[in-house]
Amino acid sequence: MISRLTKVEYRQMMTWTTSLRGSCNRLHTATTLWTAEPENRLLATGYNGAPSGLSSCDEVGHLIVEGHCVRTNHGEENALLQCRDFDNLRNGIATILGTPCYSCVRKLISKQVKRLEYIGTYNNAQGSEHLKALFDESKSDVVCISVDELIATISKAIAFSKNPPGGMLKDFPNLSVIGTVKAS
């Protein structure tokens, strides 16, 4: 029998799913905010996107300043803007798709997030060369999850969903994730 997703895997899937709403095609990313374990309750989600009511990159193109698109809010910013329960975010978890920028990590730490999990790397994250010092000074628990691990989690989720009798995908026995494709 295939086991259900762990809490870490669940956070990965929710963050990846949230990224599918992104409206800046330079990086489809997202952030989910969670209460501390063992509770692990979802508090807010955010993806890269223009402020509500404004045109997005996908509609009108990117607004590039010093190599970075500034038309959109980052996923971390949008998650913080959506969060209505900062008391329960204290000592909580942020799960982020891609290396976060210095400014976003600073905002998460200001809200007393204590564990940051980021999935995969983004080589253009502003200030990323200073993140280790920020993590160390704030005594944050930082975990980097590889894209291969995310793909394995997606595969596990599909396999679990195919598991009879209650699996939603039980009638699709040939459905699977093919494997990783390395970027060139």
TIVOTOR-252197 format. One record per residue (C-alpha): residue number from 1; residue in three letters; x, y, z negated. Coordinates in nm, 2 decimals, padded with zeros to 4 digits. Example, Ala and Ser with C-alpha at 12.3 -4.5 7.8 and 13.67 -1.06 7.14 Angstrom:
<atoms>
+-----+------+--------+--------+--------+
|  nr | rest |     px |     py |     pz |
+-----+------+--------+--------+--------+
|   1 |  ALA |  01.23 | -00.45 | -00.78 |
|   2 |  SER |  01.37 | -00.11 | -00.71 |
+-----+------+--------+--------+--------+
</atoms>
This chain:
<atoms>
+-----+------+--------+--------+--------+
|  nr | rest |     px |     py |     pz |
+-----+------+--------+--------+--------+
|   1 |  MET |  00.00 |  00.00 |  00.00 |
|   2 |  ILE |  00.12 |  00.35 |  00.09 |
|   3 |  SER |  00.13 |  00.59 | -00.21 |
|   4 |  ARG | -00.03 |  00.93 | -00.21 |
|   5 |  LEU |  00.19 |  01.23 | -00.17 |
|   6 |  THR |  00.41 |  01.34 | -00.46 |
|   7 |  LYS |  00.35 |  01.70 | -00.59 |
|   8 |  VAL |  00.66 |  01.82 | -00.40 |
|   9 |  GLU |  00.54 |  01.65 | -00.08 |
|  10 |  TYR |  00.19 |  01.80 | -00.13 |
|  11 |  ARG |  00.35 |  02.15 | -00.16 |
|  12 |  GLN |  00.55 |  02.09 |  00.16 |
|  13 |  MET |  00.24 |  01.99 |  00.35 |
|  14 |  MET |  00.03 |  02.28 |  00.23 |
|  15 |  THR |  00.31 |  02.53 |  00.32 |
|  16 |  TRP |  00.36 |  02.38 |  00.66 |
|  17 |  THR | -00.02 |  02.38 |  00.73 |
|  18 |  THR | -00.03 |  02.75 |  00.62 |
|  19 |  SER |  00.24 |  02.83 |  00.87 |
|  20 |  LEU |  00.02 |  02.72 |  01.15 |
|  21 |  ARG | -00.18 |  03.05 |  01.11 |
|  22 |  GLY |  00.13 |  03.27 |  01.16 |
|  23 |  SER |  00.11 |  03.55 |  01.42 |
|  24 |  CYS |  00.48 |  03.62 |  01.47 |
|  25 |  ASN |  00.62 |  03.37 |  01.71 |
|  26 |  ARG |  00.98 |  03.45 |  01.62 |
|  27 |  LEU |  00.93 |  03.23 |  01.31 |
|  28 |  HIS |  00.61 |  03.05 |  01.21 |
|  29 |  THR |  00.67 |  03.05 |  00.84 |
|  30 |  ALA |  00.46 |  03.05 |  00.52 |
|  31 |  THR |  00.48 |  03.06 |  00.14 |
|  32 |  THR |  00.26 |  02.89 | -00.11 |
|  33 |  LEU |  00.25 |  02.99 | -00.48 |
|  34 |  TRP |  00.18 |  02.73 | -00.75 |
|  35 |  THR |  00.15 |  02.71 | -01.13 |
|  36 |  ALA |  00.43 |  02.54 | -01.31 |
|  37 |  GLU |  00.44 |  02.16 | -01.32 |
|  38 |  PRO |  00.28 |  01.95 | -01.45 |
|  39 |  GLU | -00.04 |  02.15 | -01.36 |
|  40 |  ASN |  00.08 |  02.22 | -01.00 |
|  41 |  ARG | -00.23 |  02.43 | -00.91 |
|  42 |  LEU | -00.23 |  02.63 | -00.58 |
|  43 |  LEU | -00.26 |  03.00 | -00.66 |
|  44 |  ALA | -00.21 |  03.16 | -00.31 |
|  45 |  THR | -00.09 |  03.12 |  00.04 |
|  46 |  GLY |  00.07 |  03.35 |  00.29 |
|  47 |  TYR |  00.20 |  03.33 |  00.64 |
|  48 |  ASN |  00.40 |  03.58 |  00.86 |
|  49 |  GLY |  00.14 |  03.81 |  01.00 |
|  50 |  ALA |  00.05 |  04.17 |  01.06 |
|  51 |  PRO | -00.14 |  04.36 |  00.79 |
|  52 |  SER | -00.51 |  04.29 |  00.80 |
|  53 |  GLY | -00.68 |  04.47 |  01.08 |
|  54 |  LEU | -00.35 |  04.57 |  01.26 |
|  55 |  SER | -00.22 |  04.42 |  01.59 |
|  56 |  SER |  00.00 |  04.12 |  01.56 |
|  57 |  CYS |  00.32 |  04.03 |  01.74 |
|  58 |  ASP |  00.14 |  03.77 |  01.93 |
|  59 |  GLU | -00.10 |  04.04 |  02.06 |
|  60 |  VAL |  00.13 |  04.34 |  02.13 |
|  61 |  GLY |  00.49 |  04.21 |  02.10 |
|  62 |  HIS |  00.76 |  04.24 |  01.83 |
|  63 |  LEU |  00.87 |  04.56 |  01.67 |
|  64 |  ILE |  01.25 |  04.49 |  01.63 |
|  65 |  VAL |  01.46 |  04.70 |  01.39 |
|  66 |  GLU |  01.82 |  04.59 |  01.33 |
|  67 |  GLY |  01.75 |  04.24 |  01.47 |
|  68 |  HIS |  01.44 |  04.18 |  01.26 |
|  69 |  CYS |  01.07 |  04.20 |  01.35 |
|  70 |  VAL |  00.91 |  04.45 |  01.11 |
|  71 |  ARG |  00.55 |  04.44 |  01.25 |
|  72 |  THR |  00.45 |  04.15 |  01.02 |
|  73 |  ASN |  00.45 |  04.09 |  00.65 |
|  74 |  HIS |  00.66 |  03.79 |  00.55 |
|  75 |  GLY |  00.48 |  03.49 |  00.42 |
|  76 |  GLU |  00.61 |  03.56 |  00.07 |
|  77 |  GLU |  00.47 |  03.91 |  00.07 |
|  78 |  ASN |  00.13 |  03.79 |  00.20 |
|  79 |  ALA |  00.12 |  03.52 | -00.07 |
|  80 |  LEU |  00.19 |  03.77 | -00.34 |
|  81 |  LEU | -00.07 |  04.01 | -00.19 |
|  82 |  GLN | -00.33 |  03.72 | -00.20 |
|  83 |  CYS | -00.24 |  03.60 | -00.55 |
|  84 |  ARG | -00.50 |  03.70 | -00.81 |
|  85 |  ASP | -00.35 |  03.52 | -01.11 |
|  86 |  PHE |  00.00 |  03.65 | -01.18 |
|  87 |  ASP | -00.02 |  03.53 | -01.54 |
|  88 |  ASN | -00.03 |  03.17 | -01.42 |
|  89 |  LEU |  00.24 |  03.24 | -01.16 |
|  90 |  ARG |  00.48 |  03.31 | -01.44 |
|  91 |  ASN |  00.74 |  03.02 | -01.45 |
|  92 |  GLY |  00.56 |  02.88 | -01.14 |
|  93 |  ILE |  00.68 |  02.76 | -00.80 |
|  94 |  ALA |  00.71 |  02.92 | -00.46 |
|  95 |  THR |  00.74 |  02.68 | -00.16 |
|  96 |  ILE |  00.87 |  02.86 |  00.15 |
|  97 |  LEU |  00.91 |  02.74 |  00.51 |
|  98 |  GLY |  01.26 |  02.86 |  00.61 |
|  99 |  THR |  01.53 |  03.05 |  00.42 |
| 100 |  PRO |  01.38 |  03.34 |  00.24 |
| 101 |  CYS |  01.52 |  03.69 |  00.28 |
| 102 |  TYR |  01.67 |  03.87 | -00.02 |
| 103 |  SER |  01.39 |  04.12 | -00.05 |
| 104 |  CYS |  01.12 |  03.85 | -00.07 |
| 105 |  VAL |  01.32 |  03.64 | -00.33 |
| 106 |  ARG |  01.36 |  03.96 | -00.53 |
| 107 |  LYS |  00.98 |  04.01 | -00.53 |
| 108 |  LEU |  00.91 |  03.65 | -00.63 |
| 109 |  ILE |  01.16 |  03.67 | -00.91 |
| 110 |  SER |  01.00 |  04.00 | -01.03 |
| 111 |  LYS |  00.68 |  03.80 | -01.07 |
| 112 |  GLN |  00.88 |  03.55 | -01.28 |
| 113 |  VAL |  00.86 |  03.26 | -01.03 |
| 114 |  LYS |  01.12 |  03.01 | -01.17 |
| 115 |  ARG |  01.14 |  02.75 | -00.90 |
| 116 |  LEU |  01.19 |  02.82 | -00.53 |
| 117 |  GLU |  01.17 |  02.54 | -00.28 |
| 118 |  TYR |  01.25 |  02.63 |  00.08 |
| 119 |  ILE |  01.21 |  02.39 |  00.37 |
| 120 |  GLY |  01.48 |  02.42 |  00.65 |
| 121 |  THR |  01.70 |  02.71 |  00.72 |
| 122 |  TYR |  01.65 |  03.03 |  00.90 |
| 123 |  ASN |  01.98 |  03.18 |  01.00 |
| 124 |  ASN |  01.85 |  03.54 |  01.05 |
| 125 |  ALA |  01.71 |  03.59 |  00.69 |
| 126 |  GLN |  01.82 |  03.94 |  00.58 |
| 127 |  GLY |  02.06 |  03.93 |  00.29 |
| 128 |  SER |  02.08 |  03.55 |  00.27 |
| 129 |  GLU |  02.45 |  03.57 |  00.20 |
| 130 |  HIS |  02.35 |  03.72 | -00.14 |
| 131 |  LEU |  02.08 |  03.47 | -00.24 |
| 132 |  LYS |  02.31 |  03.24 | -00.45 |
| 133 |  ALA |  02.41 |  03.53 | -00.68 |
| 134 |  LEU |  02.04 |  03.63 | -00.71 |
| 135 |  PHE |  01.94 |  03.27 | -00.79 |
| 136 |  ASP |  02.22 |  03.24 | -01.04 |
| 137 |  GLU |  02.15 |  03.57 | -01.22 |
| 138 |  SER |  01.77 |  03.50 | -01.24 |
| 139 |  LYS |  01.83 |  03.14 | -01.36 |
| 140 |  SER |  01.60 |  03.02 | -01.09 |
| 141 |  ASP |  01.57 |  02.66 | -00.99 |
| 142 |  VAL |  01.64 |  02.64 | -00.62 |
| 143 |  VAL |  01.58 |  02.34 | -00.40 |
| 144 |  CYS |  01.65 |  02.32 | -00.02 |
| 145 |  ILE |  01.43 |  02.06 |  00.15 |
| 146 |  SER |  01.55 |  01.95 |  00.50 |
| 147 |  VAL |  01.33 |  01.96 |  00.80 |
| 148 |  ASP |  01.39 |  01.58 |  00.83 |
| 149 |  GLU |  01.23 |  01.55 |  00.48 |
| 150 |  LEU |  00.93 |  01.75 |  00.59 |
| 151 |  ILE |  00.89 |  01.53 |  00.90 |
| 152 |  ALA |  00.91 |  01.22 |  00.67 |
| 153 |  THR |  00.64 |  01.37 |  00.45 |
| 154 |  ILE |  00.42 |  01.44 |  00.75 |
| 155 |  SER |  00.47 |  01.07 |  00.86 |
| 156 |  LYS |  00.38 |  00.95 |  00.51 |
| 157 |  ALA |  00.07 |  01.17 |  00.51 |
| 158 |  ILE | -00.04 |  01.02 |  00.84 |
| 159 |  ALA |  00.03 |  00.67 |  00.72 |
| 160 |  PHE | -00.16 |  00.73 |  00.39 |
| 161 |  SER | -00.46 |  00.87 |  00.60 |
| 162 |  LYS | -00.46 |  00.55 |  00.81 |
| 163 |  ASN | -00.48 |  00.33 |  00.50 |
| 164 |  PRO | -00.82 |  00.14 |  00.49 |
| 165 |  PRO | -01.07 |  00.15 |  00.35 |
| 166 |  GLY | -01.09 |  00.52 |  00.28 |
| 167 |  GLY | -00.83 |  00.67 |  00.51 |
| 168 |  MET | -00.97 |  00.93 |  00.74 |
| 169 |  LEU | -00.75 |  00.81 |  01.02 |
| 170 |  LYS | -00.80 |  00.44 |  00.97 |
| 171 |  ASP | -00.95 |  00.40 |  01.32 |
| 172 |  PHE | -00.63 |  00.54 |  01.47 |
| 173 |  PRO | -00.37 |  00.27 |  01.40 |
| 174 |  ASN | -00.12 |  00.39 |  01.67 |
| 175 |  LEU | -00.11 |  00.75 |  01.54 |
| 176 |  SER |  00.24 |  00.83 |  01.41 |
| 177 |  VAL |  00.51 |  01.10 |  01.40 |
| 178 |  ILE |  00.77 |  01.00 |  01.66 |
| 179 |  GLY |  01.07 |  01.13 |  01.47 |
| 180 |  THR |  01.30 |  01.42 |  01.46 |
| 181 |  VAL |  01.41 |  01.62 |  01.75 |
| 182 |  LYS |  01.74 |  01.81 |  01.69 |
| 183 |  ALA |  01.74 |  02.17 |  01.81 |
| 184 |  SER |  02.00 |  02.25 |  02.07 |
+-----+------+--------+--------+--------+
</atoms>
